[in-house]
Amino acid sequence: MTTYGFLSTYPPTHCGLATFSSALLRHLTAQGFRDRAGVVRVVDQLSAEVHPDVVANLVNGSPGGPSTAAAVLNRFDIALVQHEYGVYGGPDGAEVLDVLAEVTVPTIVVLHTVLSAPSARQRQVLERIADSAAAVVVMSATAARRLQEGYLIDPAKVSIIPHGALTGRRLSPPASFNPFSPPDPRPKRPLILTWGLLGPGKGIEAAIEAFAGLTDLDPAPRYLVAGQTHPKVLAREGEAYRDSLVGRAEELGVSADVEFAPEYRNAESLMDLVRAADVVLLPYESTEQATSGVLIEAVAARRPIVATRFPHAVELLADGSGLLVAHGDAAAMTGALRTVLTQPATAASMTAASGRLAPALDWSAVADSYRTLATSLLRARAGIAA
């Protein structure tokens, strides 16, 4: 039996790291395995909400917090540290270094962001994190290449393990499932879907403009933007961004066919939603994004994809799982969506290409890779030959 101590945001927090850690923990400790895990949850302030997996909290900026977090992690066989610059306290999240300095068990650091052009301090923080770790995990070849070319990190420490996804398939969505309400009595209309935490930089403005170019199609498509506003965006500006998108849809005359669904969905409900889509649209503005859990879920669900040319999309869709367009190019986005919605053979070939990738993205396979990596670290620590 191996025990894993996670350092990460975690539910009830709604963010990519929390979702990732929750899914990985569930699959590492799934029925049939004796492994166990606990979480040191990273928060900006304590709340009354608790989760049974959480054994301690690291409150950013709290005196003694890093030492306490390290002491808890040292009770486990392996520390699994999730890293994003904005998660931890201090300049560029440097407080995580104080935790790692006192962790004595083998540490796997999972890098959710690897910048191609970091500031000097961002580079230094990441290099020191890697120095403290026994192993470093990235989720794409693009991220691994960035580490090799732009950072002083021992390449022998680096492993590529993809972001996981729920790939168990249903033949059709449940009979009661309908992402729009009330139910539409007309013949089925194609559904274009974008989902994830909402905030500036997601490119939804261009997506709405692209959608407005499809009104001549029969049956007319629908566009669903699903997901809550990012907690930090919500705290800073409320729902101003979402309201601006609603206004843009009204200006373009498509508000009746564009819906914003801000409710939280659990993994199973989200899986049903994605599989109900005829095409997944990822209009992200970022040219840096080397890892996208949303992209992974779309591929695993075997849905045709239209995406801007962010690095992870360029890498993962190279075999034909989707169509790539330039950032912010609404006209090109319209053309790609039109191709998927009007050419069934093209959509079918995308589905087939995604199907070839999906097995390696299943959370069970991803958890096995982490389990194998952890075993190798523990054997090395014990001086046991592989």
VENWODA-V442895 format. One record per backbone hydrogen bond with DSSP energy under -1.0 kcal/mol. CO is the residue of the C=O (numbers start at 1). NH is the residue of the N-H. If there is no record, write none. Layout:
[[CO:NH] [CO:NH]]
//
This chain:
[[2:36] [3:78] [4:38] [5:80] [6:40] [7:82] [8:42] [10:13] [15:19] [16:20] [17:21] [18:22] [19:23] [20:24] [21:25] [22:26] [23:27] [24:28] [25:29] [30:33] [36:4] [38:6] [39:55] [39:56] [40:8] [41:58] [43:60] [51:54] [53:39] [56:41] [58:43] [59:62] [62:65] [64:68] [65:69] [66:70] [67:71] [68:72] [69:73] [70:74] [72:75] [73:76] [78:5] [79:108] [80:7] [81:110] [83:112] [84:87] [89:95] [90:93] [91:94] [93:96] [94:97] [95:99] [96:100] [97:101] [99:102] [106:79] [107:134] [107:135] [108:81] [109:137] [110:83] [119:123] [120:124] [121:125] [122:126] [123:127] [124:128] [125:129] [126:130] [127:131] [128:132] [135:109] [136:159] [137:111] [138:161] [140:144] [141:145] [142:146] [143:147] [144:148] [145:149] [146:150] [147:151] [151:153] [154:157] [155:158] [157:136] [159:138] [165:363] [174:177] [190:222] [191:278] [191:279] [192:224] [193:281] [194:226] [198:230] [199:202] [201:285] [203:207] [204:208] [205:209] [206:210] [207:211] [208:212] [210:213] [211:214] [214:217] [222:192] [223:259] [224:194] [225:261] [226:196] [228:198] [230:234] [231:235] [232:236] [233:237] [234:238] [237:240] [239:243] [240:244] [241:245] [242:246] [243:247] [244:248] [245:249] [246:250] [247:251] [248:252] [249:254] [250:253] [254:257] [257:223] [259:225] [261:227] [266:270] [267:271] [268:272] [269:273] [270:274] [271:275] [274:277] [279:193] [280:306] [282:308] [289:312] [292:296] [293:297] [294:298] [295:299] [296:300] [297:301] [298:303] [299:302] [304:280] [305:323] [306:282] [307:325] [308:310] [310:314] [311:315] [312:316] [313:317] [317:320] [323:307] [325:309] [326:329] [328:330] [329:333] [330:334] [331:335] [332:336] [333:337] [334:338] [335:339] [336:340] [337:341] [338:342] [339:343] [343:347] [344:348] [345:349] [346:350] [347:351] [348:352] [349:353] [350:354] [351:355] [352:356] [354:358] [358:361] [361:165] [362:366] [363:367] [364:368] [365:369] [366:370] [367:371] [368:372] [369:373] [370:374] [371:375] [372:376] [373:377] [374:378] [375:379] [376:380] [377:381] [378:382] [379:384]]
//
